[in-house]
Amino acid sequence: MSSCNLAVLISGSGSNLQAVIDSTECGDIPNAKVALVVSNREGAYGLERAEKHGIANMVIDKRDTVTLLETLKAHDVNSIVLAGYLSILPPDVIAAYNGRIVNIHPALLPMFGGKGFYGIKVHQAVLASGVPYTGATAHIVDCGVDTGAVLVRGIVQVLADDTAESLQKRVLEIEHEVLVQAVKALAENKTEAMIVKPGLLVYENDRDGILEYATGLLELGNALADADNS
């Protein structure tokens, strides 16, 4: 049995789920496997993805904490990945898997995070703000909303002719890379090292100002970490 049994929680198509499945099956994350896929929505295509790979999958109501915890235990799950799970995880689940839950968010946290920032709404807010770069963030889940310690960020340039939909599509590409890095760290018990010095991926490199922007993000992340620990 793999040392890291993952449950991936989804709400939709499951493209991030697919990235995690592919990375575990091809050996990029050799000591982990996806043992369970849970959706809070009937008909989510991610359930079909799981079925195609022979992975146990089911729909569990977001309010049914007892069934979720029992199902996680029944499948020997020791780590959880939120991959487009559009619901707040119950406190009892967070407590049971403290430090072992990773979420992917389609923006550069701490910007454009928190209540109300999900799905296409994130990208609409990014465009309305006029910021030159956006991206994706993988972080540890705590009892706040998008407030957990950052593990990896990936940067994408906002283009002059972007719509929320075109931006969402490009951000999704780097979400896969960011999430896989975070899951690998989770499987290898290396998340603490990443929290101290968050990783960074630059999707659109060779762009004026992007390295400076990335450096500023890292400084911001370290400053926030220092403030939390003071």
Biotite code that builds the C-alpha atoms (Angstrom):
import biotite.structure as struc

atoms = struc.array([
    struc.Atom([0.000, 0.000, 0.000], chain_id="A", res_id=1, res_name="MET", atom_name="CA", element="C"),
    struc.Atom([1.217, 3.505, -0.771], chain_id="A", res_id=2, res_name="SER", atom_name="CA", element="C"),
    struc.Atom([2.339, 5.502, 2.247], chain_id="A", res_id=3, res_name="SER", atom_name="CA", element="C"),
    struc.Atom([0.118, 8.428, 1.243], chain_id="A", res_id=4, res_name="CYS", atom_name="CA", element="C"),
    struc.Atom([-3.520, 7.579, 0.540], chain_id="A", res_id=5, res_name="ASN", atom_name="CA", element="C"),
    struc.Atom([-5.219, 10.591, -0.990], chain_id="A", res_id=6, res_name="LEU", atom_name="CA", element="C"),
    struc.Atom([-8.860, 11.575, -1.072], chain_id="A", res_id=7, res_name="ALA", atom_name="CA", element="C"),
    struc.Atom([-9.531, 14.205, -3.724], chain_id="A", res_id=8, res_name="VAL", atom_name="CA", element="C"),
    struc.Atom([-12.633, 16.333, -3.194], chain_id="A", res_id=9, res_name="LEU", atom_name="CA", element="C"),
    struc.Atom([-14.200, 17.941, -6.265], chain_id="A", res_id=10, res_name="ILE", atom_name="CA", element="C"),
    struc.Atom([-17.301, 19.770, -7.442], chain_id="A", res_id=11, res_name="SER", atom_name="CA", element="C"),
    struc.Atom([-16.931, 19.833, -11.211], chain_id="A", res_id=12, res_name="GLY", atom_name="CA", element="C"),
    struc.Atom([-14.968, 18.569, -14.195], chain_id="A", res_id=13, res_name="SER", atom_name="CA", element="C"),
    struc.Atom([-11.957, 17.428, -12.199], chain_id="A", res_id=14, res_name="GLY", atom_name="CA", element="C"),
    struc.Atom([-9.085, 18.572, -14.427], chain_id="A", res_id=15, res_name="SER", atom_name="CA", element="C"),
    struc.Atom([-6.937, 19.175, -11.337], chain_id="A", res_id=16, res_name="ASN", atom_name="CA", element="C"),
    struc.Atom([-7.969, 15.735, -10.125], chain_id="A", res_id=17, res_name="LEU", atom_name="CA", element="C"),
    struc.Atom([-6.734, 14.330, -13.429], chain_id="A", res_id=18, res_name="GLN", atom_name="CA", element="C"),
    struc.Atom([-3.376, 16.043, -12.965], chain_id="A", res_id=19, res_name="ALA", atom_name="CA", element="C"),
    struc.Atom([-2.995, 14.413, -9.551], chain_id="A", res_id=20, res_name="VAL", atom_name="CA", element="C"),
    struc.Atom([-4.059, 10.984, -10.826], chain_id="A", res_id=21, res_name="ILE", atom_name="CA", element="C"),
    struc.Atom([-1.636, 11.185, -13.748], chain_id="A", res_id=22, res_name="ASP", atom_name="CA", element="C"),
    struc.Atom([1.242, 12.255, -11.494], chain_id="A", res_id=23, res_name="SER", atom_name="CA", element="C"),
    struc.Atom([0.699, 9.391, -9.067], chain_id="A", res_id=24, res_name="THR", atom_name="CA", element="C"),
    struc.Atom([0.247, 6.786, -11.801], chain_id="A", res_id=25, res_name="GLU", atom_name="CA", element="C"),
    struc.Atom([3.292, 7.823, -13.844], chain_id="A", res_id=26, res_name="CYS", atom_name="CA", element="C"),
    struc.Atom([5.581, 7.904, -10.816], chain_id="A", res_id=27, res_name="GLY", atom_name="CA", element="C"),
    struc.Atom([6.078, 11.652, -10.414], chain_id="A", res_id=28, res_name="ASP", atom_name="CA", element="C"),
    struc.Atom([4.619, 11.168, -6.943], chain_id="A", res_id=29, res_name="ILE", atom_name="CA", element="C"),
    struc.Atom([5.747, 7.559, -6.387], chain_id="A", res_id=30, res_name="PRO", atom_name="CA", element="C"),
    struc.Atom([4.702, 7.125, -2.760], chain_id="A", res_id=31, res_name="ASN", atom_name="CA", element="C"),
    struc.Atom([1.095, 8.270, -3.152], chain_id="A", res_id=32, res_name="ALA", atom_name="CA", element="C"),
    struc.Atom([-2.130, 7.103, -4.739], chain_id="A", res_id=33, res_name="LYS", atom_name="CA", element="C"),
    struc.Atom([-5.615, 8.505, -5.130], chain_id="A", res_id=34, res_name="VAL", atom_name="CA", element="C"),
    struc.Atom([-7.695, 6.139, -3.012], chain_id="A", res_id=35, res_name="ALA", atom_name="CA", element="C"),
    struc.Atom([-10.987, 8.030, -3.121], chain_id="A", res_id=36, res_name="LEU", atom_name="CA", element="C"),
    struc.Atom([-12.758, 10.782, -5.042], chain_id="A", res_id=37, res_name="VAL", atom_name="CA", element="C"),
    struc.Atom([-15.668, 12.607, -3.414], chain_id="A", res_id=38, res_name="VAL", atom_name="CA", element="C"),
    struc.Atom([-17.968, 15.140, -5.046], chain_id="A", res_id=39, res_name="SER", atom_name="CA", element="C"),
    struc.Atom([-20.534, 17.318, -3.344], chain_id="A", res_id=40, res_name="ASN", atom_name="CA", element="C"),
    struc.Atom([-22.451, 17.521, -6.634], chain_id="A", res_id=41, res_name="ARG", atom_name="CA", element="C"),
    struc.Atom([-24.269, 14.835, -8.572], chain_id="A", res_id=42, res_name="GLU", atom_name="CA", element="C"),
    struc.Atom([-23.094, 14.412, -12.151], chain_id="A", res_id=43, res_name="GLY", atom_name="CA", element="C"),
    struc.Atom([-19.672, 15.997, -11.686], chain_id="A", res_id=44, res_name="ALA", atom_name="CA", element="C"),
    struc.Atom([-17.450, 14.815, -14.553], chain_id="A", res_id=45, res_name="TYR", atom_name="CA", element="C"),
    struc.Atom([-14.617, 14.245, -12.123], chain_id="A", res_id=46, res_name="GLY", atom_name="CA", element="C"),
    struc.Atom([-16.479, 11.173, -10.893], chain_id="A", res_id=47, res_name="LEU", atom_name="CA", element="C"),
    struc.Atom([-16.246, 9.708, -14.395], chain_id="A", res_id=48, res_name="GLU", atom_name="CA", element="C"),
    struc.Atom([-12.514, 10.428, -14.426], chain_id="A", res_id=49, res_name="ARG", atom_name="CA", element="C"),
    struc.Atom([-12.171, 8.460, -11.201], chain_id="A", res_id=50, res_name="ALA", atom_name="CA", element="C"),
    struc.Atom([-14.261, 5.607, -12.607], chain_id="A", res_id=51, res_name="GLU", atom_name="CA", element="C"),
    struc.Atom([-12.014, 5.349, -15.667], chain_id="A", res_id=52, res_name="LYS", atom_name="CA", element="C"),
    struc.Atom([-9.019, 4.821, -13.386], chain_id="A", res_id=53, res_name="HIS", atom_name="CA", element="C"),
    struc.Atom([-10.743, 2.324, -11.116], chain_id="A", res_id=54, res_name="GLY", atom_name="CA", element="C"),
    struc.Atom([-10.820, 4.745, -8.186], chain_id="A", res_id=55, res_name="ILE", atom_name="CA", element="C"),
    struc.Atom([-13.587, 4.546, -5.587], chain_id="A", res_id=56, res_name="ALA", atom_name="CA", element="C"),
    struc.Atom([-15.885, 7.538, -5.963], chain_id="A", res_id=57, res_name="ASN", atom_name="CA", element="C"),
    struc.Atom([-19.126, 8.839, -4.541], chain_id="A", res_id=58, res_name="MET", atom_name="CA", element="C"),
    struc.Atom([-21.292, 11.878, -3.895], chain_id="A", res_id=59, res_name="VAL", atom_name="CA", element="C"),
    struc.Atom([-21.530, 13.093, -0.297], chain_id="A", res_id=60, res_name="ILE", atom_name="CA", element="C"),
    struc.Atom([-23.587, 16.097, 0.748], chain_id="A", res_id=61, res_name="ASP", atom_name="CA", element="C"),
    struc.Atom([-21.377, 18.920, 1.978], chain_id="A", res_id=62, res_name="LYS", atom_name="CA", element="C"),
    struc.Atom([-23.342, 19.041, 5.248], chain_id="A", res_id=63, res_name="ARG", atom_name="CA", element="C"),
    struc.Atom([-22.913, 15.333, 5.997], chain_id="A", res_id=64, res_name="ASP", atom_name="CA", element="C"),
    struc.Atom([-19.718, 15.434, 8.031], chain_id="A", res_id=65, res_name="THR", atom_name="CA", element="C"),
    struc.Atom([-20.316, 12.047, 9.665], chain_id="A", res_id=66, res_name="VAL", atom_name="CA", element="C"),
    struc.Atom([-20.559, 10.192, 6.351], chain_id="A", res_id=67, res_name="THR", atom_name="CA", element="C"),
    struc.Atom([-17.545, 12.022, 4.949], chain_id="A", res_id=68, res_name="LEU", atom_name="CA", element="C"),
    struc.Atom([-15.355, 11.147, 7.935], chain_id="A", res_id=69, res_name="LEU", atom_name="CA", element="C"),
    struc.Atom([-16.537, 7.533, 7.959], chain_id="A", res_id=70, res_name="GLU", atom_name="CA", element="C"),
    struc.Atom([-15.848, 7.204, 4.228], chain_id="A", res_id=71, res_name="THR", atom_name="CA", element="C"),
    struc.Atom([-12.377, 8.699, 4.540], chain_id="A", res_id=72, res_name="LEU", atom_name="CA", element="C"),
    struc.Atom([-11.568, 6.261, 7.345], chain_id="A", res_id=73, res_name="LYS", atom_name="CA", element="C"),
    struc.Atom([-12.992, 3.289, 5.418], chain_id="A", res_id=74, res_name="ALA", atom_name="CA", element="C"),
    struc.Atom([-10.596, 4.018, 2.532], chain_id="A", res_id=75, res_name="HIS", atom_name="CA", element="C"),
    struc.Atom([-7.557, 4.499, 4.822], chain_id="A", res_id=76, res_name="ASP", atom_name="CA", element="C"),
    struc.Atom([-7.202, 8.108, 3.703], chain_id="A", res_id=77, res_name="VAL", atom_name="CA", element="C"),
    struc.Atom([-4.427, 10.021, 5.441], chain_id="A", res_id=78, res_name="ASN", atom_name="CA", element="C"),
    struc.Atom([-4.306, 13.137, 3.243], chain_id="A", res_id=79, res_name="SER", atom_name="CA", element="C"),
    struc.Atom([-6.924, 15.246, 1.460], chain_id="A", res_id=80, res_name="ILE", atom_name="CA", element="C"),
    struc.Atom([-6.702, 17.346, -1.691], chain_id="A", res_id=81, res_name="VAL", atom_name="CA", element="C"),
    struc.Atom([-9.337, 19.971, -2.457], chain_id="A", res_id=82, res_name="LEU", atom_name="CA", element="C"),
    struc.Atom([-9.302, 20.241, -6.245], chain_id="A", res_id=83, res_name="ALA", atom_name="CA", element="C"),
    struc.Atom([-12.046, 22.620, -7.250], chain_id="A", res_id=84, res_name="GLY", atom_name="CA", element="C"),
    struc.Atom([-14.169, 21.716, -4.232], chain_id="A", res_id=85, res_name="TYR", atom_name="CA", element="C"),
    struc.Atom([-16.642, 24.613, -4.071], chain_id="A", res_id=86, res_name="LEU", atom_name="CA", element="C"),
    struc.Atom([-17.619, 24.225, -0.454], chain_id="A", res_id=87, res_name="SER", atom_name="CA", element="C"),
    struc.Atom([-16.155, 25.004, 2.957], chain_id="A", res_id=88, res_name="ILE", atom_name="CA", element="C"),
    struc.Atom([-14.732, 21.893, 4.579], chain_id="A", res_id=89, res_name="LEU", atom_name="CA", element="C"),
    struc.Atom([-16.354, 21.179, 7.991], chain_id="A", res_id=90, res_name="PRO", atom_name="CA", element="C"),
    struc.Atom([-14.201, 21.973, 11.053], chain_id="A", res_id=91, res_name="PRO", atom_name="CA", element="C"),
    struc.Atom([-14.380, 18.349, 12.244], chain_id="A", res_id=92, res_name="ASP", atom_name="CA", element="C"),
    struc.Atom([-12.748, 17.166, 9.021], chain_id="A", res_id=93, res_name="VAL", atom_name="CA", element="C"),
    struc.Atom([-10.046, 19.829, 9.219], chain_id="A", res_id=94, res_name="ILE", atom_name="CA", element="C"),
    struc.Atom([-9.315, 18.829, 12.808], chain_id="A", res_id=95, res_name="ALA", atom_name="CA", element="C"),
    struc.Atom([-9.130, 15.134, 11.913], chain_id="A", res_id=96, res_name="ALA", atom_name="CA", element="C"),
    struc.Atom([-6.637, 15.807, 9.114], chain_id="A", res_id=97, res_name="TYR", atom_name="CA", element="C"),
    struc.Atom([-4.834, 18.790, 10.588], chain_id="A", res_id=98, res_name="ASN", atom_name="CA", element="C"),
    struc.Atom([-1.914, 19.813, 8.372], chain_id="A", res_id=99, res_name="GLY", atom_name="CA", element="C"),
    struc.Atom([-2.749, 17.091, 5.847], chain_id="A", res_id=100, res_name="ARG", atom_name="CA", element="C"),
    struc.Atom([-5.205, 18.979, 3.634], chain_id="A", res_id=101, res_name="ILE", atom_name="CA", element="C"),
    struc.Atom([-4.132, 20.945, 0.564], chain_id="A", res_id=102, res_name="VAL", atom_name="CA", element="C"),
    struc.Atom([-6.288, 23.296, -1.512], chain_id="A", res_id=103, res_name="ASN", atom_name="CA", element="C"),
    struc.Atom([-5.695, 24.892, -4.922], chain_id="A", res_id=104, res_name="ILE", atom_name="CA", element="C"),
    struc.Atom([-6.964, 28.465, -5.375], chain_id="A", res_id=105, res_name="HIS", atom_name="CA", element="C"),
    struc.Atom([-7.049, 30.247, -8.767], chain_id="A", res_id=106, res_name="PRO", atom_name="CA", element="C"),
    struc.Atom([-5.331, 33.465, -7.663], chain_id="A", res_id=107, res_name="ALA", atom_name="CA", element="C"),
    struc.Atom([-2.190, 34.677, -5.955], chain_id="A", res_id=108, res_name="LEU", atom_name="CA", element="C"),
    struc.Atom([-3.145, 34.517, -2.297], chain_id="A", res_id=109, res_name="LEU", atom_name="CA", element="C"),
    struc.Atom([-3.492, 36.542, -0.156], chain_id="A", res_id=110, res_name="PRO", atom_name="CA", element="C"),
    struc.Atom([-4.980, 38.539, -3.050], chain_id="A", res_id=111, res_name="MET", atom_name="CA", element="C"),
    struc.Atom([-8.454, 37.591, -4.346], chain_id="A", res_id=112, res_name="PHE", atom_name="CA", element="C"),
    struc.Atom([-9.107, 35.012, -1.664], chain_id="A", res_id=113, res_name="GLY", atom_name="CA", element="C"),
    struc.Atom([-11.732, 34.475, 1.021], chain_id="A", res_id=114, res_name="GLY", atom_name="CA", element="C"),
    struc.Atom([-15.515, 34.287, 0.982], chain_id="A", res_id=115, res_name="LYS", atom_name="CA", element="C"),
    struc.Atom([-17.061, 34.977, -2.403], chain_id="A", res_id=116, res_name="GLY", atom_name="CA", element="C"),
    struc.Atom([-13.858, 34.406, -4.359], chain_id="A", res_id=117, res_name="PHE", atom_name="CA", element="C"),
    struc.Atom([-14.351, 31.163, -6.262], chain_id="A", res_id=118, res_name="TYR", atom_name="CA", element="C"),
    struc.Atom([-14.596, 29.996, -9.861], chain_id="A", res_id=119, res_name="GLY", atom_name="CA", element="C"),
    struc.Atom([-15.069, 32.636, -12.541], chain_id="A", res_id=120, res_name="ILE", atom_name="CA", element="C"),
    struc.Atom([-15.704, 35.293, -9.880], chain_id="A", res_id=121, res_name="LYS", atom_name="CA", element="C"),
    struc.Atom([-11.993, 35.271, -9.021], chain_id="A", res_id=122, res_name="VAL", atom_name="CA", element="C"),
    struc.Atom([-10.960, 36.058, -12.575], chain_id="A", res_id=123, res_name="HIS", atom_name="CA", element="C"),
    struc.Atom([-13.622, 38.732, -12.933], chain_id="A", res_id=124, res_name="GLN", atom_name="CA", element="C"),
    struc.Atom([-12.248, 40.419, -9.823], chain_id="A", res_id=125, res_name="ALA", atom_name="CA", element="C"),
    struc.Atom([-8.689, 40.172, -11.119], chain_id="A", res_id=126, res_name="VAL", atom_name="CA", element="C"),
    struc.Atom([-9.616, 41.885, -14.389], chain_id="A", res_id=127, res_name="LEU", atom_name="CA", element="C"),
    struc.Atom([-11.631, 44.567, -12.606], chain_id="A", res_id=128, res_name="ALA", atom_name="CA", element="C"),
    struc.Atom([-8.655, 45.374, -10.362], chain_id="A", res_id=129, res_name="SER", atom_name="CA", element="C"),
    struc.Atom([-6.224, 45.975, -13.210], chain_id="A", res_id=130, res_name="GLY", atom_name="CA", element="C"),
    struc.Atom([-3.374, 43.953, -11.700], chain_id="A", res_id=131, res_name="VAL", atom_name="CA", element="C"),
    struc.Atom([-0.760, 42.861, -14.280], chain_id="A", res_id=132, res_name="PRO", atom_name="CA", element="C"),
    struc.Atom([-0.336, 39.299, -13.018], chain_id="A", res_id=133, res_name="TYR", atom_name="CA", element="C"),
    struc.Atom([-2.437, 36.591, -11.452], chain_id="A", res_id=134, res_name="THR", atom_name="CA", element="C"),
    struc.Atom([-1.957, 32.850, -11.031], chain_id="A", res_id=135, res_name="GLY", atom_name="CA", element="C"),
    struc.Atom([-2.661, 29.988, -8.657], chain_id="A", res_id=136, res_name="ALA", atom_name="CA", element="C"),
    struc.Atom([-1.818, 29.119, -5.066], chain_id="A", res_id=137, res_name="THR", atom_name="CA", element="C"),
    struc.Atom([-1.650, 25.784, -3.276], chain_id="A", res_id=138, res_name="ALA", atom_name="CA", element="C"),
    struc.Atom([-1.967, 26.075, 0.483], chain_id="A", res_id=139, res_name="HIS", atom_name="CA", element="C"),
    struc.Atom([-2.604, 24.109, 3.645], chain_id="A", res_id=140, res_name="ILE", atom_name="CA", element="C"),
    struc.Atom([-6.255, 24.232, 4.691], chain_id="A", res_id=141, res_name="VAL", atom_name="CA", element="C"),
    struc.Atom([-7.142, 25.680, 8.072], chain_id="A", res_id=142, res_name="ASP", atom_name="CA", element="C"),
    struc.Atom([-10.458, 26.805, 9.575], chain_id="A", res_id=143, res_name="CYS", atom_name="CA", element="C"),
    struc.Atom([-10.383, 30.105, 7.692], chain_id="A", res_id=144, res_name="GLY", atom_name="CA", element="C"),
    struc.Atom([-11.252, 30.630, 4.026], chain_id="A", res_id=145, res_name="VAL", atom_name="CA", element="C"),
    struc.Atom([-8.063, 30.621, 1.903], chain_id="A", res_id=146, res_name="ASP", atom_name="CA", element="C"),
    struc.Atom([-6.034, 31.610, 4.975], chain_id="A", res_id=147, res_name="THR", atom_name="CA", element="C"),
    struc.Atom([-3.803, 28.537, 5.373], chain_id="A", res_id=148, res_name="GLY", atom_name="CA", element="C"),
    struc.Atom([-0.036, 28.561, 4.936], chain_id="A", res_id=149, res_name="ALA", atom_name="CA", element="C"),
    struc.Atom([1.083, 28.938, 1.321], chain_id="A", res_id=150, res_name="VAL", atom_name="CA", element="C"),
    struc.Atom([3.081, 26.079, -0.217], chain_id="A", res_id=151, res_name="LEU", atom_name="CA", element="C"),
    struc.Atom([3.445, 27.001, -3.904], chain_id="A", res_id=152, res_name="VAL", atom_name="CA", element="C"),
    struc.Atom([2.392, 29.896, -6.134], chain_id="A", res_id=153, res_name="ARG", atom_name="CA", element="C"),
    struc.Atom([2.372, 30.038, -9.923], chain_id="A", res_id=154, res_name="GLY", atom_name="CA", element="C"),
    struc.Atom([2.253, 33.282, -11.893], chain_id="A", res_id=155, res_name="ILE", atom_name="CA", element="C"),
    struc.Atom([0.363, 34.040, -15.114], chain_id="A", res_id=156, res_name="VAL", atom_name="CA", element="C"),
    struc.Atom([0.392, 37.376, -16.907], chain_id="A", res_id=157, res_name="GLN", atom_name="CA", element="C"),
    struc.Atom([-2.910, 39.175, -17.417], chain_id="A", res_id=158, res_name="VAL", atom_name="CA", element="C"),
    struc.Atom([-3.194, 40.105, -21.095], chain_id="A", res_id=159, res_name="LEU", atom_name="CA", element="C"),
    struc.Atom([-4.772, 43.278, -22.433], chain_id="A", res_id=160, res_name="ALA", atom_name="CA", element="C"),
    struc.Atom([-7.470, 41.377, -24.330], chain_id="A", res_id=161, res_name="ASP", atom_name="CA", element="C"),
    struc.Atom([-8.240, 38.848, -21.593], chain_id="A", res_id=162, res_name="ASP", atom_name="CA", element="C"),
    struc.Atom([-11.774, 37.941, -20.668], chain_id="A", res_id=163, res_name="THR", atom_name="CA", element="C"),
    struc.Atom([-12.567, 36.193, -17.417], chain_id="A", res_id=164, res_name="ALA", atom_name="CA", element="C"),
    struc.Atom([-12.962, 32.977, -19.399], chain_id="A", res_id=165, res_name="GLU", atom_name="CA", element="C"),
    struc.Atom([-9.662, 33.225, -21.294], chain_id="A", res_id=166, res_name="SER", atom_name="CA", element="C"),
    struc.Atom([-7.812, 34.112, -18.114], chain_id="A", res_id=167, res_name="LEU", atom_name="CA", element="C"),
    struc.Atom([-9.437, 31.220, -16.277], chain_id="A", res_id=168, res_name="GLN", atom_name="CA", element="C"),
    struc.Atom([-8.277, 28.824, -18.974], chain_id="A", res_id=169, res_name="LYS", atom_name="CA", element="C"),
    struc.Atom([-4.630, 29.930, -18.748], chain_id="A", res_id=170, res_name="ARG", atom_name="CA", element="C"),
    struc.Atom([-4.611, 29.962, -14.970], chain_id="A", res_id=171, res_name="VAL", atom_name="CA", element="C"),
    struc.Atom([-6.003, 26.417, -14.961], chain_id="A", res_id=172, res_name="LEU", atom_name="CA", element="C"),
    struc.Atom([-2.935, 25.209, -16.846], chain_id="A", res_id=173, res_name="GLU", atom_name="CA", element="C"),
    struc.Atom([-0.607, 26.337, -14.087], chain_id="A", res_id=174, res_name="ILE", atom_name="CA", element="C"),
    struc.Atom([-3.003, 25.171, -11.375], chain_id="A", res_id=175, res_name="GLU", atom_name="CA", element="C"),
    struc.Atom([-2.147, 21.610, -12.397], chain_id="A", res_id=176, res_name="HIS", atom_name="CA", element="C"),
    struc.Atom([1.583, 22.184, -11.950], chain_id="A", res_id=177, res_name="GLU", atom_name="CA", element="C"),
    struc.Atom([1.195, 24.035, -8.662], chain_id="A", res_id=178, res_name="VAL", atom_name="CA", element="C"),
    struc.Atom([-1.132, 21.423, -7.184], chain_id="A", res_id=179, res_name="LEU", atom_name="CA", element="C"),
    struc.Atom([1.089, 18.507, -8.168], chain_id="A", res_id=180, res_name="VAL", atom_name="CA", element="C"),
    struc.Atom([4.080, 20.161, -6.482], chain_id="A", res_id=181, res_name="GLN", atom_name="CA", element="C"),
    struc.Atom([2.059, 20.651, -3.303], chain_id="A", res_id=182, res_name="ALA", atom_name="CA", element="C"),
    struc.Atom([0.719, 17.082, -3.295], chain_id="A", res_id=183, res_name="VAL", atom_name="CA", element="C"),
    struc.Atom([4.234, 15.753, -3.798], chain_id="A", res_id=184, res_name="LYS", atom_name="CA", element="C"),
    struc.Atom([5.408, 17.742, -0.777], chain_id="A", res_id=185, res_name="ALA", atom_name="CA", element="C"),
    struc.Atom([2.454, 16.396, 1.216], chain_id="A", res_id=186, res_name="LEU", atom_name="CA", element="C"),
    struc.Atom([3.263, 12.815, 0.231], chain_id="A", res_id=187, res_name="ALA", atom_name="CA", element="C"),
    struc.Atom([6.934, 13.285, 1.125], chain_id="A", res_id=188, res_name="GLU", atom_name="CA", element="C"),
    struc.Atom([6.165, 15.045, 4.440], chain_id="A", res_id=189, res_name="ASN", atom_name="CA", element="C"),
    struc.Atom([7.961, 18.170, 3.237], chain_id="A", res_id=190, res_name="LYS", atom_name="CA", element="C"),
    struc.Atom([5.214, 20.758, 3.584], chain_id="A", res_id=191, res_name="THR", atom_name="CA", element="C"),
    struc.Atom([6.846, 22.419, 6.612], chain_id="A", res_id=192, res_name="GLU", atom_name="CA", element="C"),
    struc.Atom([9.933, 23.248, 4.555], chain_id="A", res_id=193, res_name="ALA", atom_name="CA", element="C"),
    struc.Atom([7.764, 24.717, 1.788], chain_id="A", res_id=194, res_name="MET", atom_name="CA", element="C"),
    struc.Atom([5.841, 26.856, 4.272], chain_id="A", res_id=195, res_name="ILE", atom_name="CA", element="C"),
    struc.Atom([9.072, 28.423, 5.493], chain_id="A", res_id=196, res_name="VAL", atom_name="CA", element="C"),
    struc.Atom([10.077, 29.228, 1.924], chain_id="A", res_id=197, res_name="LYS", atom_name="CA", element="C"),
    struc.Atom([7.114, 28.940, -0.473], chain_id="A", res_id=198, res_name="PRO", atom_name="CA", element="C"),
    struc.Atom([7.815, 27.648, -3.958], chain_id="A", res_id=199, res_name="GLY", atom_name="CA", element="C"),
    struc.Atom([7.147, 29.697, -7.064], chain_id="A", res_id=200, res_name="LEU", atom_name="CA", element="C"),
    struc.Atom([6.391, 28.795, -10.672], chain_id="A", res_id=201, res_name="LEU", atom_name="CA", element="C"),
    struc.Atom([6.527, 31.365, -13.459], chain_id="A", res_id=202, res_name="VAL", atom_name="CA", element="C"),
    struc.Atom([4.250, 30.312, -16.302], chain_id="A", res_id=203, res_name="TYR", atom_name="CA", element="C"),
    struc.Atom([4.841, 33.361, -18.514], chain_id="A", res_id=204, res_name="GLU", atom_name="CA", element="C"),
    struc.Atom([8.576, 33.980, -18.145], chain_id="A", res_id=205, res_name="ASN", atom_name="CA", element="C"),
    struc.Atom([10.616, 36.463, -20.180], chain_id="A", res_id=206, res_name="ASP", atom_name="CA", element="C"),
    struc.Atom([8.015, 39.141, -19.514], chain_id="A", res_id=207, res_name="ARG", atom_name="CA", element="C"),
    struc.Atom([8.950, 42.623, -18.329], chain_id="A", res_id=208, res_name="ASP", atom_name="CA", element="C"),
    struc.Atom([8.402, 42.967, -14.610], chain_id="A", res_id=209, res_name="GLY", atom_name="CA", element="C"),
    struc.Atom([7.374, 39.414, -13.839], chain_id="A", res_id=210, res_name="ILE", atom_name="CA", element="C"),
    struc.Atom([10.492, 38.532, -11.867], chain_id="A", res_id=211, res_name="LEU", atom_name="CA", element="C"),
    struc.Atom([10.115, 41.672, -9.805], chain_id="A", res_id=212, res_name="GLU", atom_name="CA", element="C"),
    struc.Atom([6.479, 40.828, -9.203], chain_id="A", res_id=213, res_name="TYR", atom_name="CA", element="C"),
    struc.Atom([7.386, 37.288, -8.197], chain_id="A", res_id=214, res_name="ALA", atom_name="CA", element="C"),
    struc.Atom([10.042, 38.529, -5.797], chain_id="A", res_id=215, res_name="THR", atom_name="CA", element="C"),
    struc.Atom([7.519, 40.878, -4.227], chain_id="A", res_id=216, res_name="GLY", atom_name="CA", element="C"),
    struc.Atom([5.094, 37.995, -3.756], chain_id="A", res_id=217, res_name="LEU", atom_name="CA", element="C"),
    struc.Atom([7.689, 35.922, -1.966], chain_id="A", res_id=218, res_name="LEU", atom_name="CA", element="C"),
    struc.Atom([8.595, 38.857, 0.269], chain_id="A", res_id=219, res_name="GLU", atom_name="CA", element="C"),
    struc.Atom([4.915, 39.385, 1.042], chain_id="A", res_id=220, res_name="LEU", atom_name="CA", element="C"),
    struc.Atom([4.439, 35.708, 1.845], chain_id="A", res_id=221, res_name="GLY", atom_name="CA", element="C"),
    struc.Atom([7.451, 35.646, 4.161], chain_id="A", res_id=222, res_name="ASN", atom_name="CA", element="C"),
    struc.Atom([6.350, 38.864, 5.845], chain_id="A", res_id=223, res_name="ALA", atom_name="CA", element="C"),
    struc.Atom([2.907, 37.416, 6.514], chain_id="A", res_id=224, res_name="LEU", atom_name="CA", element="C"),
    struc.Atom([4.452, 34.218, 7.880], chain_id="A", res_id=225, res_name="ALA", atom_name="CA", element="C"),
    struc.Atom([6.694, 36.248, 10.190], chain_id="A", res_id=226, res_name="ASP", atom_name="CA", element="C"),
    struc.Atom([3.697, 38.231, 11.411], chain_id="A", res_id=227, res_name="ALA", atom_name="CA", element="C"),
    struc.Atom([1.752, 35.043, 12.161], chain_id="A", res_id=228, res_name="ASP", atom_name="CA", element="C"),
    struc.Atom([4.655, 33.637, 14.151], chain_id="A", res_id=229, res_name="ASN", atom_name="CA", element="C"),
    struc.Atom([5.404, 36.788, 16.132], chain_id="A", res_id=230, res_name="SER", atom_name="CA", element="C"),
])
